[in-house]
């Protein structure tokens, strides 16, 4: 069963108090070789439907409308886990079967 993974992060231009708290804790633990920390969210959505462009458009809409607060967050990636893909025709010389656990999908640029 495919799992669609949506990752959401605070907008770059905004402060990330949770990330600052983690960075401060790392420094207190003597882990000063780590720099800034940003804390985001990861959503894993399973589906019994075949992964298609239509389904991914639906997920993109859900991510933008429900999972991310567009005022303070950006959807940074949507990927699919648990599928086996062959995107090219069998008679195509460049046909390469793709067997992957995670397939990143391109998101449209923000407004």
N, C-alpha and C positions, 0 to 999 in steps of 0.2 A: 504494500500500500504506500503510495507516494506521500512524502511529507514536504510541505512547502514551508520554508524558513524565511521569516521576515525579520530584518534587523533595523532597529530604530535608535538613533543617537540624538543627543541635544544638538541644536544648531551651533555651529562653530563659533559664532559671534556672541553667544550667551555664556554666562558663567555656569559652571557645573559644580554646585556645592558638594554633591555626593562624591564626585571625582576628586575634588580638593581634599575631602575628608580621608579618602583612601590614600591619596598621595602623602598626606600628613602622617598617617599611620605607618606607611612604608618607611618614611624618614625616621620616625621614632623607633622602628625596629632595626635601624641601621642599614636599610636597603636604599641608600642614597643614590645608587647608580640608576635607579628608575626615575624617569622624569614625570611629566604630567600624566594624569589619569583621567579618562573620560568614562563615565558609566552610562550604558545604554540598556536597551531591552531586546530580547530575542523571543520571537513567537514561533512555535512549531504547530502547523495546521495540517492534519492528515485529511486525505480525501479518498473517496472510493471511485472518483472519476478519473478518466485518462487525462494526463497533463496535455493541454493544448494551448494555443495562443488565446483562445476565448477564456479558458479557465484562468490563465495568468493575468489577463486584463481584469477579470473579476477580482482576483486577489490584490492586484495593484490598487483597485478602487477601494477595497476593504482596508488595505494598509493606510491609504491616504485619508479615508473618512473616519476610521474607527481606531486603528492601532496607534497612529501617530497624531499628536497634537501639533498641527501645522504651524502654530504660532511659535512654538519653542522646540520642535523636533523635526528631523528629516528621516525619511525612509532611506536607508543607505544601501540596502541590498534585499533582493528577493531571490531565493535559490530553491532548487528542488533536490530532495534526497530520496534514495530508494527507487530509482528508475533506471532502466537500461534503454539507451537510445541508439538508433542508427538513422542519422538524418539524411544520408545520401543514398541514391539508387544503387542497387547491387552491381549494375553494369558500368557504373561510373568508375574510372580508373583511380580516382582519388577517394573512393569510398572507404571510410574508416569507421568501424563500429565503435561506438563510445560506450564504455561500461564504467559508470562513475557513481559515486555516492553523493556528489554534490555538483550541481550544474548551476553556475551563476547566470542570472538573467539581467540584461541591461535595463535600467530604469530611465524614464524620461528625465531630462534636466528640469530642475526646479524653476518656479516662476520668477 
